[in-house]
Amino acid sequence: MERAGEVTAPDGSAVRPLCSLPGVASFAQFELAPDQIARAVAHATVQEIWFVLSGSGRLWRAHAGREEITGLEPGVCVTIPLGTSFQFRAGAGGLRVVAVTTPPWPDTPGEARFAEGPW
């Protein structure tokens, strides 16, 4: 199997698509460089489950009038439900996460809608 190349996500993170189940889900690794801050976005049609592999950072999520900031470190697992605005930032050592996206990430404009985040 050929290893997928790295792409830049609309939020600015570096993404390496890993595999997918057509019509069901996709799986990818994404990274932020040390102290990098992603742009705040909300997804139009997908939701995600994240698992932190290495590094540290913070994740802001807002949905239905509720906001929260979660610390990110190895072993932390979080969800990004459909319609949630979110933004994340890396600590001094960067941040590496794997994520399941369901349904699979569509290669269409407008999936990631820019939002107003805390950073």
Secondary structure, DSSP 8 states (H G I E B T S, - for coil): ------EE-TTS-EEEEEEEETTTEEEEEEEE-TT-B---EEESS-EEEEEEEEEEEEEEEEETTEEEEEEE-TT-EEEE-TT-EEEEEEEEEEEEEEEEEES-----TTSEEE-----
